[in-house]
């Protein structure tokens, strides 16, 4: 049987935040929160190698050579 209600990991969020700021200081907690907001997300790595022409045909995709090239903007 599964639970339908969620149980928070701590009783009260305000009490937990007050305890953390008392332990580490207001500026340290604030700077850690701001750092987490501005962290750059890493690119997701490719989970599977790109499909070759045979595999593309098996799943109903056109082969790579039949696809028109993507036009790139000219930069001068």
N, CA, C and O atoms as a Tinker XYZ file with bonds, in Angstrom:
   304  protein
     1  N      0.843000   -1.163000    0.000000    73     2
     2  CA     0.000000    0.000000    0.000000    64     1     3
     3  C      0.900000    1.243000    0.000000    63     2     4     5
     4  O      1.931000    1.272000    0.672000    81     3
     5  N      0.503000    2.251000   -0.750000    73     3     6
     6  CA     1.287000    3.474000   -0.817000    64     5     7
     7  C      0.630000    4.559000    0.021000    63     6     8     9
     8  O     -0.568000    4.518000    0.301000    81     7
     9  N      1.433000    5.515000    0.406000    73     7    10
    10  CA     0.916000    6.656000    1.154000    64     9    11
    11  C      0.473000    7.733000    0.184000    63    10    12    13
    12  O      1.151000    7.994000   -0.810000    81    11
    13  N     -0.640000    8.347000    0.458000    73    11    14
    14  CA    -1.116000    9.431000   -0.383000    64    13    15
    15  C     -0.668000   10.790000    0.144000    63    14    16    17
    16  O     -0.555000   11.744000   -0.626000    81    15
    17  N     -0.418000   10.886000    1.419000    73    15    18
    18  CA     0.031000   12.154000    1.985000    64    17    19
    19  C      1.558000   12.161000    2.016000    63    18    20    21
    20  O      2.201000   11.134000    2.233000    81    19
    21  N      2.111000   13.336000    1.795000    73    19    22
    22  CA     3.564000   13.452000    1.834000    64    21    23
    23  C      3.999000   13.896000    3.225000    63    22    24    25
    24  O      3.337000   14.706000    3.874000    81    23
    25  N      5.107000   13.358000    3.660000    73    23    26
    26  CA     5.640000   13.701000    4.976000    64    25    27
    27  C      6.878000   14.568000    4.761000    63    26    28    29
    28  O      7.847000   14.102000    4.163000    81    27
    29  N      6.874000   15.808000    5.229000    73    27    30
    30  CA     8.049000   16.661000    5.043000    64    29    31
    31  C      9.235000   16.108000    5.847000    63    30    32    33
    32  O      9.041000   15.490000    6.894000    81    31
    33  N     10.451000   16.329000    5.360000    73    31    34
    34  CA    11.625000   15.819000    6.075000    64    33    35
    35  C     11.869000   16.516000    7.406000    63    34    36    37
    36  O     12.608000   15.996000    8.242000    81    35
    37  N     11.273000   17.670000    7.619000    73    35    38
    38  CA    11.392000   18.366000    8.896000    64    37    39
    39  C     10.038000   18.985000    9.220000    63    38    40    41
    40  O      9.210000   19.185000    8.331000    81    39
    41  N      9.824000   19.277000   10.452000    73    39    42
    42  CA     8.522000   19.744000   10.919000    64    41    43
    43  C      8.087000   21.071000   10.338000    63    42    44    45
    44  O      7.031000   21.164000    9.712000    81    43
    45  N      8.889000   22.093000   10.539000    73    43    46
    46  CA     8.503000   23.434000   10.121000    64    45    47
    47  C      9.656000   24.065000    9.356000    63    46    48    49
    48  O     10.789000   24.086000    9.838000    81    47
    49  N      9.372000   24.575000    8.173000    73    47    50
    50  CA    10.423000   25.161000    7.344000    64    49    51
    51  C     11.017000   26.413000    7.989000    63    50    52    53
    52  O     12.230000   26.616000    7.936000    81    51
    53  N     10.203000   27.226000    8.579000    73    51    54
    54  CA    10.698000   28.453000    9.224000    64    53    55
    55  C     11.632000   28.132000   10.391000    63    54    56    57
    56  O     12.650000   28.799000   10.578000    81    55
    57  N     11.287000   27.123000   11.164000    73    55    58
    58  CA    12.136000   26.726000   12.288000    64    57    59
    59  C     13.466000   26.184000   11.789000    63    58    60    61
    60  O     14.517000   26.494000   12.349000    81    59
    61  N     13.421000   25.371000   10.733000    73    59    62
    62  CA    14.657000   24.815000   10.173000    64    61    63
    63  C     15.545000   25.914000    9.605000    63    62    64    65
    64  O     16.759000   25.900000    9.813000    81    63
    65  N     14.948000   26.870000    8.887000    73    63    66
    66  CA    15.732000   27.972000    8.322000    64    65    67
    67  C     16.316000   28.853000    9.428000    63    66    68    69
    68  O     17.447000   29.326000    9.311000    81    67
    69  N     15.562000   29.072000   10.484000    73    67    70
    70  CA    16.080000   29.855000   11.610000    64    69    71
    71  C     17.252000   29.135000   12.275000    63    70    72    73
    72  O     18.220000   29.782000   12.677000    81    71
    73  N     17.182000   27.823000   12.394000    73    71    74
    74  CA    18.282000   27.052000   12.979000    64    73    75
    75  C     19.528000   27.109000   12.094000    63    74    76    77
    76  O     20.643000   27.237000   12.598000    81    75
    77  N     19.338000   27.013000   10.770000    73    75    78
    78  CA    20.485000   27.064000    9.852000    64    77    79
    79  C     21.140000   28.432000    9.890000    63    78    80    81
    80  O     22.367000   28.527000    9.919000    81    79
    81  N     20.341000   29.499000    9.890000    73    79    82
    82  CA    20.930000   30.845000    9.954000    64    81    83
    83  C     21.596000   31.094000   11.299000    63    82    84    85
    84  O     22.587000   31.820000   11.366000    81    83
    85  N     21.080000   30.515000   12.357000    73    83    86
    86  CA    21.731000   30.668000   13.660000    64    85    87
    87  C     23.067000   29.929000   13.687000    63    86    88    89
    88  O     24.021000   30.391000   14.312000    81    87
    89  N     23.138000   28.773000   13.006000    73    87    90
    90  CA    24.379000   27.999000   12.990000    64    89    91
    91  C     25.450000   28.626000   12.104000    63    90    92    93
    92  O     26.617000   28.685000   12.493000    81    91
    93  N     25.067000   29.091000   10.924000    73    91    94
    94  CA    26.059000   29.520000    9.936000    64    93    95
    95  C     26.111000   31.015000    9.695000    63    94    96    97
    96  O     27.081000   31.493000    9.107000    81    95
    97  N     25.136000   31.758000   10.112000    73    95    98
    98  CA    25.137000   33.201000    9.897000    64    97    99
    99  C     24.285000   33.580000    8.700000    63    98   100   101
   100  O     24.167000   32.829000    7.732000    81    99
   101  N     23.696000   34.762000    8.789000    73    99   102
   102  CA    22.763000   35.213000    7.763000    64   101   103
   103  C     23.442000   35.411000    6.419000    63   102   104   105
   104  O     22.919000   34.975000    5.394000    81   103
   105  N     24.611000   36.069000    6.408000    73   103   106
   106  CA    25.282000   36.356000    5.142000    64   105   107
   107  C     25.764000   35.085000    4.453000    63   106   108   109
   108  O     25.728000   34.991000    3.226000    81   107
   109  N     26.208000   34.124000    5.223000    73   107   110
   110  CA    26.678000   32.870000    4.633000    64   109   111
   111  C     25.527000   32.084000    4.015000    63   110   112   113
   112  O     25.676000   31.517000    2.933000    81   111
   113  N     24.381000   32.044000    4.692000    73   111   114
   114  CA    23.200000   31.346000    4.169000    64   113   115
   115  C     22.674000   32.065000    2.940000    63   114   116   117
   116  O     22.318000   31.419000    1.955000    81   115
   117  N     22.618000   33.390000    2.978000    73   115   118
   118  CA    22.140000   34.164000    1.838000    64   117   119
   119  C     23.044000   34.003000    0.632000    63   118   120   121
   120  O     22.564000   33.856000   -0.492000    81   119
   121  N     24.354000   34.029000    0.856000    73   119   122
   122  CA    25.270000   33.867000   -0.281000    64   121   123
   123  C     25.184000   32.458000   -0.865000    63   122   124   125
   124  O     25.329000   32.290000   -2.076000    81   123
   125  N     24.955000   31.452000   -0.039000    73   123   126
   126  CA    24.802000   30.085000   -0.553000    64   125   127
   127  C     23.522000   29.956000   -1.369000    63   126   128   129
   128  O     23.512000   29.290000   -2.404000    81   127
   129  N     22.449000   30.585000   -0.916000    73   127   130
   130  CA    21.205000   30.551000   -1.682000    64   129   131
   131  C     21.351000   31.265000   -3.024000    63   130   132   133
   132  O     20.874000   30.773000   -4.047000    81   131
   133  N     22.005000   32.415000   -3.022000    73   131   134
   134  CA    22.213000   33.152000   -4.273000    64   133   135
   135  C     23.133000   32.394000   -5.223000    63   134   136   137
   136  O     22.919000   32.409000   -6.435000    81   135
   137  N     24.157000   31.729000   -4.683000    73   135   138
   138  CA    25.052000   30.927000   -5.518000    64   137   139
   139  C     24.289000   29.821000   -6.223000    63   138   140   141
   140  O     24.552000   29.531000   -7.390000    81   139
   141  N     23.353000   29.206000   -5.531000    73   139   142
   142  CA    22.562000   28.133000   -6.135000    64   141   143
   143  C     21.655000   28.650000   -7.235000    63   142   144   145
   144  O     21.341000   27.919000   -8.174000    81   143
   145  N     21.230000   29.899000   -7.132000    73   143   146
   146  CA    20.382000   30.471000   -8.182000    64   145   147
   147  C     21.148000   30.723000   -9.471000    63   146   148   149
   148  O     20.585000   30.616000  -10.560000    81   147
   149  N     22.427000   31.056000   -9.356000    73   147   150
   150  CA    23.196000   31.467000  -10.524000    64   149   151
   151  C     24.177000   30.420000  -11.030000    63   150   152   153
   152  O     25.073000   30.746000  -11.809000    81   151
   153  N     24.028000   29.179000  -10.608000    73   151   154
   154  CA    24.907000   28.119000  -11.106000    64   153   155
   155  C     24.514000   27.786000  -12.533000    63   154   156   157
   156  O     23.334000   27.624000  -12.842000    81   155
   157  N     25.512000   27.686000  -13.400000    73   155   158
   158  CA    25.244000   27.281000  -14.779000    64   157   159
   159  C     24.951000   25.794000  -14.809000    63   158   160   161
   160  O     25.637000   24.992000  -14.176000    81   159
   161  N     23.928000   25.448000  -15.550000    73   159   162
   162  CA    23.575000   24.045000  -15.687000    64   161   163
   163  C     24.496000   23.405000  -16.725000    63   162   164   165
   164  O     24.746000   23.979000  -17.784000    81   163
   165  N     24.990000   22.222000  -16.412000    73   163   166
   166  CA    25.857000   21.519000  -17.353000    64   165   167
   167  C     25.027000   20.919000  -18.476000    63   166   168   169
   168  O     23.858000   20.576000  -18.295000    81   167
   169  N     25.649000   20.802000  -19.626000    73   167   170
   170  CA    24.965000   20.193000  -20.754000    64   169   171
   171  C     24.731000   18.717000  -20.468000    63   170   172   173
   172  O     25.550000   18.056000  -19.828000    81   171
   173  N     23.625000   18.221000  -20.943000    73   171   174
   174  CA    23.291000   16.821000  -20.753000    64   173   175
   175  C     24.114000   15.997000  -21.736000    63   174   176   177
   176  O     24.144000   16.293000  -22.931000    81   175
   177  N     24.775000   14.972000  -21.235000    73   175   178
   178  CA    25.558000   14.125000  -22.119000    64   177   179
   179  C     24.643000   13.231000  -22.934000    63   178   180   181
   180  O     23.532000   12.905000  -22.517000    81   179
   181  N     25.128000   12.841000  -24.099000    73   179   182
   182  CA    24.343000   12.002000  -24.974000    64   181   183
   183  C     24.247000   10.598000  -24.368000    63   182   184   185
   184  O     25.265000    9.976000  -24.063000    81   183
   185  N     23.024000   10.108000  -24.197000    73   183   186
   186  CA    22.834000    8.813000  -23.576000    64   185   187
   187  C     23.071000    7.661000  -24.543000    63   186   188   189
   188  O     23.450000    6.569000  -24.121000    81   187
   189  N     22.856000    7.890000  -25.827000    73   187   190
   190  CA    23.050000    6.844000  -26.831000    64   189   191
   191  C     23.822000    7.443000  -28.001000    63   190   192   193
   192  O     23.692000    8.635000  -28.277000    81   191
   193  N     24.628000    6.630000  -28.696000    73   191   194
   194  CA    25.349000    7.162000  -29.850000    64   193   195
   195  C     24.366000    7.511000  -30.964000    63   194   196   197
   196  O     23.254000    6.983000  -30.991000    81   195
   197  N     24.762000    8.397000  -31.888000    73   195   198
   198  CA    23.857000    8.750000  -32.984000    64   197   199
   199  C     23.558000    7.527000  -33.849000    63   198   200   201
   200  O     24.382000    6.620000  -33.968000    81   199
   201  N     22.379000    7.517000  -34.445000    73   199   202
   202  CA    21.960000    6.377000  -35.257000    64   201   203
   203  C     22.665000    6.373000  -36.606000    63   202   204   205
   204  O     22.797000    7.418000  -37.244000    81   203
   205  N     23.121000    5.198000  -37.041000    73   203   206
   206  CA    23.685000    5.092000  -38.384000    64   205   207
   207  C     22.534000    4.929000  -39.384000    63   206   208   209
   208  O     21.372000    4.860000  -38.986000    81   207
   209  N     22.859000    4.868000  -40.690000    73   207   210
   210  CA    21.833000    4.831000  -41.732000    64   209   211
   211  C     20.939000    3.599000  -41.596000    63   210   212   213
   212  O     19.732000    3.691000  -41.819000    81   211
   213  N     21.504000    2.460000  -41.237000    73   211   214
   214  CA    20.718000    1.225000  -41.115000    64   213   215
   215  C     19.698000    1.346000  -39.975000    63   214   216   217
   216  O     18.531000    0.993000  -40.147000    81   215
   217  N     20.129000    1.837000  -38.831000    73   215   218
   218  CA    19.221000    1.975000  -37.695000    64   217   219
   219  C     18.154000    3.037000  -37.968000    63   218   220   221
   220  O     17.004000    2.881000  -37.558000    81   219
   221  N     18.532000    4.110000  -38.656000    73   219   222
   222  CA    17.559000    5.146000  -38.996000    64   221   223
   223  C     16.480000    4.585000  -39.908000    63   222   224   225
   224  O     15.304000    4.911000  -39.751000    81   223
   225  N     16.869000    3.746000  -40.858000    73   223   226
   226  CA    15.891000    3.135000  -41.761000    64   225   227
   227  C     14.961000    2.202000  -40.979000    63   226   228   229
   228  O     13.768000    2.134000  -41.274000    81   227
   229  N     15.493000    1.487000  -39.991000    73   227   230
   230  CA    14.677000    0.566000  -39.205000    64   229   231
   231  C     13.591000    1.284000  -38.402000    63   230   232   233
   232  O     12.505000    0.739000  -38.205000    81   231
   233  N     13.873000    2.486000  -37.946000    73   231   234
   234  CA    12.879000    3.212000  -37.159000    64   233   235
   235  C     12.060000    4.176000  -38.010000    63   234   236   237
   236  O     11.226000    4.910000  -37.479000    81   235
   237  N     12.284000    4.186000  -39.319000    73   235   238
   238  CA    11.464000    4.987000  -40.224000    64   237   239
   239  C     11.967000    6.386000  -40.478000    63   238   240   241
   240  O     11.211000    7.233000  -40.953000    81   239
   241  N     13.226000    6.653000  -40.175000    73   239   242
   242  CA    13.796000    7.974000  -40.440000    64   241   243
   243  C     14.572000    7.942000  -41.748000    63   242   244   245
   244  O     15.081000    6.890000  -42.136000    81   243
   245  N     14.671000    9.083000  -42.439000    73   243   246
   246  CA    15.471000    9.096000  -43.668000    64   245   247
   247  C     16.949000    8.989000  -43.332000    63   246   248   249
   248  O     17.362000    9.392000  -42.245000    81   247
   249  N     17.758000    8.451000  -44.248000    73   247   250
   250  CA    19.202000    8.400000  -43.991000    64   249   251
   251  C     19.785000    9.804000  -43.869000    63   250   252   253
   252  O     19.189000   10.781000  -44.323000    81   251
   253  N     20.928000    9.884000  -43.267000    73   251   254
   254  CA    21.539000   11.192000  -43.032000    64   253   255
   255  C     21.861000   11.927000  -44.324000    63   254   256   257
   256  O     21.784000   13.155000  -44.362000    81   255
   257  N     22.224000   11.203000  -45.391000    73   255   258
   258  CA    22.611000   11.867000  -46.638000    64   257   259
   259  C     21.410000   12.484000  -47.344000    63   258   260   261
   260  O     21.593000   13.392000  -48.156000    81   259
   261  N     20.169000   12.022000  -47.065000    73   259   262
   262  CA    18.988000   12.565000  -47.717000    64   261   263
   263  C     18.464000   13.829000  -47.054000    63   262   264   265
   264  O     17.644000   14.540000  -47.635000    81   263
   265  N     18.920000   14.111000  -45.865000    73   263   266
   266  CA    18.452000   15.310000  -45.175000    64   265   267
   267  C     19.107000   16.535000  -45.787000    63   266   268   269
   268  O     20.305000   16.511000  -46.071000    81   267
   269  N     18.350000   17.607000  -45.997000    73   267   270
   270  CA    18.974000   18.832000  -46.517000    64   269   271
   271  C     19.865000   19.454000  -45.452000    63   270   272   273
   272  O     19.565000   19.361000  -44.262000    81   271
   273  N     20.955000   20.087000  -45.866000    73   271   274
   274  CA    21.839000   20.711000  -44.872000    64   273   275
   275  C     21.136000   21.894000  -44.207000    63   274   276   277
   276  O     20.329000   22.594000  -44.819000    81   275
   277  N     21.466000   22.087000  -42.954000    73   275   278
   278  CA    20.893000   23.203000  -42.196000    64   277   279
   279  C     21.636000   24.479000  -42.581000    63   278   280   281
   280  O     22.858000   24.536000  -42.449000    81   279
   281  N     20.926000   25.504000  -43.053000    73   279   282
   282  CA    21.618000   26.746000  -43.423000    64   281   283
   283  C     22.143000   27.464000  -42.177000    63   282   284   285
   284  O     21.415000   27.658000  -41.204000    81   283
   285  N     23.390000   27.845000  -42.225000    73   283   286
   286  CA    24.009000   28.577000  -41.117000    64   285   287
   287  C     24.067000   30.048000  -41.472000    63   286   288   289
   288  O     24.304000   30.388000  -42.631000    81   287
   289  N     23.858000   30.927000  -40.513000    73   287   290
   290  CA    23.947000   32.358000  -40.820000    64   289   291
   291  C     25.393000   32.752000  -41.107000    63   290   292   293
   292  O     26.334000   32.254000  -40.489000    81   291
   293  N     25.533000   33.652000  -42.056000    73   291   294
   294  CA    26.871000   34.133000  -42.414000    64   293   295
   295  C     27.320000   35.158000  -41.371000    63   294   296   297
   296  O     26.571000   36.066000  -41.011000    81   295
   297  N     28.531000   34.997000  -40.903000    73   295   298
   298  CA    29.079000   35.944000  -39.919000    64   297   299
   299  C     30.344000   36.544000  -40.487000    63   298   300   301
   300  O     31.266000   35.837000  -40.893000    81   299
   301  N     30.366000   37.848000  -40.507000    73   299   302
   302  CA    31.553000   38.549000  -41.016000    64   301   303
   303  C     32.143000   39.394000  -39.944000    63   302   304
   304  O     33.149000   40.066000  -40.171000    81   303
